[in-house]
Amino acid sequence: MAKILITSGPTRQYIDPVRYLTNASSGRMGAALAAAALELGHEVVIVSGPVEVEYPEGATVVPITSTEELMEVAREQFASCDGLIGAAAPCDYRPKRVEDHKIHKTGEPLLLELVETDDVVATLGAEKDLDPEDKRRWVVGFALETEDHRLRALAKLERKHCDLMVSNGVEAMNARENTVEILCPEGDVLAQFSGSKTDVARGVLRLVDERLVRRNR
């Protein structure tokens, strides 16, 4: 049995006390992955942004809001886990300045200056690889792209220090079904799954179990 950390859902980057940047991630894929991992007998910790989906009983759920909180909590939880599945869709940008009070209309365009947020999966993958004695732990990433899916997924796999990368399209956002390819560091497509997110998650977890979990037993 492995202890698996799953990040799930969106994050919110506030502009002022009432408005924020976010995306359409529902957390359904993260919930399905957690259920599939539990079915295989693994222990599951979910770090989740704000979602309406219900996570499976048996999983430990730690709620967060911002990408910065996701980084902090995921790093803390990953220290005691065997692997990470980064299924969350954190905001890639945050406002450089967050206003203390609600921004009121003036009749003029509102200009927002945005800066990149830290990449959670890439950071945790790199920190794992820095420890020469930490060969047992593994990282699985998700790459959601609108074009050049496989090429961009492979680039992310290398940059984020992942053992596997799950590639899918923007149609997966807030949907009940998904179509994915699973890529390995050698550039091969190990599997393709399509259907409900429950079925896709079971396929992903079977492969993770075979190639990563059992490898370290």
Buried (B, 14 or more C-beta within 10 A) or exposed (E): EBBBBBBBBBBBBBBBEEEBBBBEBBBBBBBBBBBBBBBBEBBBBBBBBBBEBEBBEEBBBBEBBBBBBBBBBBBEBBEEBBBBBBBBBBBBBBBEEEEEEEEEEEEEEEEEEBEEBEBBBBBBBBBBEEEEEEEEBBBBBBBBBEEEBBEBBBEBBEBBBBBBBBBBBEEBBEBEBBBBBBBBEEEEEEBEBEEBBBBBBBBBBBBBBEBBBEEEE
